[in-house]
Amino acid sequence: MAIVTAEEIFATYDQLGEIEAQFDDVETEIIRHQYNLSKDLYVKRAEVVSKIEHFWPLVIEQAPEDIDAFIQPTDAQILLGSIKSIDVKRFEIDTPVEGGDPRSVSIKFEFEENDYFEDKVLEKKFWWRHGKDGFVGYVSEPVDIKWKDGKDLTNGLLSLAKAAWEEEKAAPKKEGKEKKELTPKQKELKEKIEAEDAGSVSFFCFFGFIGERVSAEENIEALKKEAEDRKKRQAGEKVEEDEEMKEDEDDEDWEDEEELDIFPDGDTVAMAIADDLWPNALKYFQQAQESDDISDGEDDESDDDESEEDGDKPSKKHKACAHGCKH
Amino acid sequence: MAIVTAEEIFATYDQLGEIEAQFDDVETEIIRHQYNLSKDLYVKRAEVVSKIEHFWPLVIEQAPEDIDAFIQPTDAQILLGSIKSIDVKRFEIDTPVEGGDPRSVSIKFEFEENDYFEDKVLEKKFWWRHGKDGFVGYVSEPVDIKWKDGKDLTNGLLSLAKAAWEEEKAAPKKEGKEKKELTPKQKELKEKIEAEDAGSVSFFCFFGFIGERVSAEENIEALKKEAEDRKKRQAGEKVEEDEEMKEDEDDEDWEDEEELDIFPDGDTVAMAIADDLWPNALKYFQQAQESDDISDGEDDESDDDESEEDGDKPSKKHKACAHGCKH
């Protein structure tokens, strides 16, 4: 059964690659189908929950660990005190573009008047892109916040990230080694990031996440190349391995990019919001109410892992499960 | 905007219930659709990976925390040394039955000849059921293992769980307080469980998981009642609240059931296998290879959280993501 020759190994890996590509096609189709089937339901949900006081603050209180870990006490004050609604859209399903992907997601937060910033709405887009170096994932652009005087929770990081990004975009394209030279704002940003305590950065730095630099154009090119390679593989032809080398070379460049990111986990948080907090909001809301009931204290027996579960997981027995159970 | 009267509160909660039910319908349809679209692909994958030595052991090595936490060192020896394949089927999509659900899942492990047990195949089914007390989730039946002499890793727990289950099924149905009287085997099992160190129980106790007692008949009845209630709610009628009371009453009964379960987290592990390890096996395999590359030691710089990520999460940048990214 086991593979013997190098030829066979390569053939097997090519087959795995093709199977992966086909799974990806199915997933793409499923995301699109699910979005279209549930779109109106989310609108209806928004209508109903707008009548419930503190709905979204209660949901955020129960946020899974991937989100909760990034919320500092002062952030919590704003998020729990003045968040009005969260909305998630798959904007490249709503408005298809060349190279667009149903995974691309926009997250919109609506706020009440508050002491910290002027914005009533903060919206951040995450594009699902393929890079020429083999990267596949979310990339974004910094979104600035109009902080009130002396209230900037990011301590200037967010505005600087935005300014460095604008400078980077305006600068002429560089190739090879030069690519690694930082612009003045980037240098300033890098120093400022290094000076901060990574563990205590505000959740609002989330709006500064950029991720890997993959433009819409590069994405289209990479998708074309992948499609060509796939055809070749299906036809049993050899695919040149030069992109693998490119990947290694770019890896160093990528490290610079991460160093310049004020919230390197932005993609993880975006996924946790779009694929968990948002679709399961009713479940988290119910969980919040149940944990209120528990703290009312009618029940103090054997269930001593209750508090542990509250924090980051849907309750094990699914009584409160909003729709199915993929967690 | 906010709700004022008790009437309005009830109406809003009824609306939320209806929205939840509709989300559930969408999810059910999506699971079915995805299963049918990917069925043949999984067959093809099984064919190809059967040619790769140690494919499944390498995948298990990278298992997410929800599974890995339950694998003891001796278990690992068997799982890594003699597992041949894992197969997951949604058997109530393949063979529809009244009250069946696309979430119902069977997990089949195939083993090489090994020193511990005679079985070449161990298969466990998880039925997705609705209880009359409002429970929704997985229930199962114990599957015994033919241990070789002196090799029983569960220390007799699994066989006893199976025997107690048979006795329970054969015993006449009891109502009310009598329900809580244990059969002789159940008493023996309860004592044996209490005597064991919960943290060091073998992974193979997974095959003993039962969960809440919800028969196929109860499930059908509960689904009918839910459908009726839903129609009433849609028509704006009041739904009697008697089932809530029932839920409280049954809660105590439920605790007994958990006390009698040799692997209370069986449903969580089943979900982690069916919804993560199994669909993402190619990704975990690739991750295993990458972590081999890393331990070869070409890369010892800034990525010091690498080892942490290896353990329980798909790599952040999705380079190895098999199909999409819902984690």
Chai-1 contact restraints between the chains, C-beta under 6 A:
chainA,res_idxA,chainB,res_idxB,connection_type,confidence,min_distance_angstrom,max_distance_angstrom,comment,restraint_id
A,A2,B,E53,contact,1.0,0.0,6.0,A-B,restraint_1
A,I3,B,K51,contact,1.0,0.0,6.0,A-B,restraint_2
A,T12,B,K51,contact,1.0,0.0,6.0,A-B,restraint_3
A,Q15,B,V48,contact,1.0,0.0,6.0,A-B,restraint_4
A,L16,B,V48,contact,1.0,0.0,6.0,A-B,restraint_5
A,I19,B,K44,contact,1.0,0.0,6.0,A-B,restraint_6
A,I19,B,R45,contact,1.0,0.0,6.0,A-B,restraint_7
A,E20,B,L282,contact,1.0,0.0,6.0,A-B,restraint_8
A,E20,B,A322,contact,1.0,0.0,6.0,A-B,restraint_9
A,Q22,B,L41,contact,1.0,0.0,6.0,A-B,restraint_10
A,F23,B,L41,contact,1.0,0.0,6.0,A-B,restraint_11
A,F23,B,A322,contact,1.0,0.0,6.0,A-B,restraint_12
A,F23,B,H323,contact,1.0,0.0,6.0,A-B,restraint_13
A,D24,B,H323,contact,1.0,0.0,6.0,A-B,restraint_14
A,V26,B,L37,contact,1.0,0.0,6.0,A-B,restraint_15
A,V26,B,S38,contact,1.0,0.0,6.0,A-B,restraint_16
A,E27,B,H323,contact,1.0,0.0,6.0,A-B,restraint_17
A,E27,B,G324,contact,1.0,0.0,6.0,A-B,restraint_18
A,I30,B,Q34,contact,1.0,0.0,6.0,A-B,restraint_19
A,Q34,B,I30,contact,1.0,0.0,6.0,A-B,restraint_20
A,L37,B,V26,contact,1.0,0.0,6.0,A-B,restraint_21
A,S38,B,V26,contact,1.0,0.0,6.0,A-B,restraint_22
A,L41,B,Q22,contact,1.0,0.0,6.0,A-B,restraint_23
A,L41,B,F23,contact,1.0,0.0,6.0,A-B,restraint_24
A,K44,B,I19,contact,1.0,0.0,6.0,A-B,restraint_25
A,R45,B,I19,contact,1.0,0.0,6.0,A-B,restraint_26
A,V48,B,Q15,contact,1.0,0.0,6.0,A-B,restraint_27
A,V48,B,L16,contact,1.0,0.0,6.0,A-B,restraint_28
A,K51,B,I3,contact,1.0,0.0,6.0,A-B,restraint_29
A,K51,B,T12,contact,1.0,0.0,6.0,A-B,restraint_30
A,E53,B,A2,contact,1.0,0.0,6.0,A-B,restraint_31
A,G134,B,K319,contact,1.0,0.0,6.0,A-B,restraint_32
A,V136,B,H318,contact,1.0,0.0,6.0,A-B,restraint_33
A,G137,B,K317,contact,1.0,0.0,6.0,A-B,restraint_34
A,G137,B,H318,contact,1.0,0.0,6.0,A-B,restraint_35
A,D275,B,K326,contact,1.0,0.0,6.0,A-B,restraint_36
A,L282,B,E20,contact,1.0,0.0,6.0,A-B,restraint_37
A,K317,B,G137,contact,1.0,0.0,6.0,A-B,restraint_38
A,H318,B,V136,contact,1.0,0.0,6.0,A-B,restraint_39
A,H318,B,G137,contact,1.0,0.0,6.0,A-B,restraint_40
A,K319,B,G134,contact,1.0,0.0,6.0,A-B,restraint_41
A,A322,B,E20,contact,1.0,0.0,6.0,A-B,restraint_42
A,A322,B,F23,contact,1.0,0.0,6.0,A-B,restraint_43
A,H323,B,F23,contact,1.0,0.0,6.0,A-B,restraint_44
A,H323,B,D24,contact,1.0,0.0,6.0,A-B,restraint_45
A,H323,B,E27,contact,1.0,0.0,6.0,A-B,restraint_46
A,G324,B,E27,contact,1.0,0.0,6.0,A-B,restraint_47
A,K326,B,D275,contact,1.0,0.0,6.0,A-B,restraint_48
